[in-house]
Amino acid sequence: MLENLIKLLLYYKSLGEKSFESLSDEELHLIPGDGSNSIPTIVKHLWGNMMSRWTNFLTEDGEKDWRDREGEFEITIKNRDELIVKWEEGWSCFLGAIQNLNKDDLNRTVYIRNEGHTVIDAIHRQLAHYSYHIGQIVYLAKIIKGDDWKSLSIPKGETEKYNQEKFSKEKDAKHFTDEV
């Protein structure tokens, strides 16, 4: 189960990275409207959440007293390099924490804001949270690129072609991300 979760997490991480790569430095910082966030702001929020939740997560509450969640929504990331540093630092903390788990750890109880979760439930909670925000990043990139957007999944109008290719092969049991 952990191996599958790690593959899913790496897949979502790659979707975010492909979105960053599709944008110019200027496009990265676009804010689509009032009350919206730029991609760097979403990355900063993900970073803050990952650092808080996954630092000493087996022994400390996932909402650390040093976390400044409100500050995560202030515009402070100035360039692509800063964005990538935050992105990689957050993911390194998160993936490092779960890659060091063993089977016996999965049913341990951890806390997020004093609410108990099994380790596996905490991982699933964060998988949902992170994929939600990465979906926002992908969607922002798609809006910004418009007709120049290169689909990160099956392009519109190409489902039949994609399915024909898949069904022309022998049945195989593997993770869907192995081909991505």
C-alpha positions in Angstrom: 0.0 0.0 0.0 2.8 2.5 0.8 4.5 1.8 -2.5 1.2 2.6 -4.3 0.7 5.8 -2.3 4.2 6.9 -3.0 3.7 6.3 -6.7 0.5 8.4 -6.6 2.2 11.2 -4.7 5.0 11.3 -7.2 2.5 11.3 -10.1 0.8 14.4 -8.6 4.1 16.0 -7.9 5.0 15.5 -11.6 1.7 17.1 -12.7 2.6 20.2 -10.7 6.1 20.3 -12.2 4.9 19.9 -15.7 2.6 22.8 -15.1 5.4 25.0 -13.9 7.5 24.0 -16.9 4.8 25.0 -19.3 4.7 28.6 -18.0 7.1 31.6 -18.4 8.3 33.3 -15.2 5.8 36.0 -15.7 2.9 33.6 -16.3 3.8 31.7 -13.1 2.8 34.8 -11.1 -0.5 35.6 -12.7 -3.5 35.9 -10.4 -6.7 35.1 -12.3 -9.0 37.3 -10.2 -9.8 38.8 -6.8 -9.8 36.2 -4.1 -7.6 33.9 -6.2 -4.1 32.7 -5.6 -1.1 32.6 -7.9 0.7 29.3 -8.5 3.6 30.4 -6.2 1.1 31.2 -3.4 -0.4 27.7 -3.8 3.1 26.2 -3.7 3.9 28.2 -0.5 0.7 26.9 1.1 1.6 23.3 0.1 5.1 23.8 1.5 3.8 25.1 4.8 1.4 22.3 5.2 4.0 19.6 4.3 6.6 21.0 6.6 4.1 21.2 9.5 2.4 17.9 9.0 5.4 15.8 8.3 8.2 17.1 10.5 8.3 14.6 13.4 4.8 13.5 12.5 4.9 10.3 14.5 5.6 12.2 17.7 4.2 15.7 17.3 0.9 17.2 16.3 0.8 17.9 12.6 -0.2 21.6 13.1 3.0 23.0 14.5 3.1 26.2 16.6 5.7 27.6 14.2 3.6 27.3 11.2 2.2 30.6 9.8 -0.7 29.4 7.7 -2.1 32.9 7.1 1.4 34.0 6.0 1.4 31.2 3.4 -1.1 33.3 1.4 1.0 36.4 1.3 2.9 37.0 -2.0 6.6 36.4 -1.2 7.9 34.0 -3.7 9.5 36.3 -6.3 10.9 33.9 -8.9 10.9 30.3 -10.3 14.0 29.4 -8.3 12.3 30.3 -5.0 9.2 28.4 -6.0 11.2 25.2 -6.8 13.1 25.4 -3.5 9.9 25.6 -1.5 8.3 22.8 -3.7 11.2 20.5 -3.3 11.7 21.2 0.4 8.0 20.4 1.1 8.0 17.2 -1.0 11.3 16.1 0.5 9.9 16.4 4.0 6.7 14.6 3.1 8.2 11.8 1.1 11.1 11.3 3.5 8.6 10.8 6.3 6.5 8.2 4.6 9.3 6.4 2.9 10.7 5.6 6.3 7.5 4.0 7.5 7.1 0.3 8.0 4.0 -1.8 8.1 3.7 -1.6 11.9 3.6 2.2 11.7 0.4 2.4 9.5 -2.0 1.8 12.4 -0.3 4.1 14.8 -2.2 7.2 15.9 -1.0 10.6 14.9 -2.6 14.0 15.5 -3.6 16.9 13.4 -5.0 19.8 15.4 -5.6 17.3 18.3 -7.7 15.0 16.1 -6.4 11.5 16.0 -5.8 9.7 12.7 -4.1 6.4 11.9 -1.0 7.0 9.9 -2.6 5.6 6.8 -5.6 8.0 7.3 -3.3 10.9 7.7 -1.5 10.0 4.5 -4.8 9.7 2.6 -6.0 13.1 4.1 -2.9 14.8 2.8 -3.0 12.9 -0.6 -6.5 14.4 -1.1 -5.4 17.9 0.1 -2.3 18.0 -2.1 -4.0 16.6 -5.2 -6.7 19.2 -4.7 -4.2 22.1 -4.8 -2.2 20.5 -7.6 -5.4 20.4 -9.6 -5.7 24.1 -9.0 -2.1 24.6 -10.3 -2.8 22.5 -13.4 -6.0 24.4 -14.1 -4.4 27.8 -13.6 -1.6 26.7 -16.1 -4.2 25.5 -18.5 -6.2 28.8 -18.3 -3.0 30.8 -18.7 -1.7 28.8 -21.7 -5.1 28.7 -23.5 -4.8 27.1 -26.9 -1.0 26.5 -26.3 -1.8 24.1 -23.4 -0.4 20.6 -23.8 -2.7 18.1 -22.0 -1.2 16.2 -19.1 -3.7 13.4 -19.6 -5.8 12.2 -22.6 -6.2 15.2 -24.8 -9.7 16.2 -25.7 -10.8 14.4 -28.8 -8.3 11.6 -28.5 -10.1 9.2 -26.2 -10.9 6.7 -28.9 -7.3 6.7 -30.2 -6.0 6.3 -26.6 -8.4 3.4 -25.8 -7.6 1.6 -29.1 -3.9 1.7 -28.2 -4.6 0.4 -24.6 -6.9 -2.4 -25.8 -4.5 -3.5 -28.5 -2.1 -4.6 -25.8 -2.2 -7.7 -23.6 -3.7 -7.4 -20.2 -1.1 -6.3 -17.7 -1.1 -5.7 -14.0 1.0 -2.6 -13.2 0.6 0.8 -11.7 -0.9 3.3 -14.2 1.9 5.8 -13.4 4.6 3.3 -14.7 3.9 4.6 -18.2 3.8 8.3 -17.4 
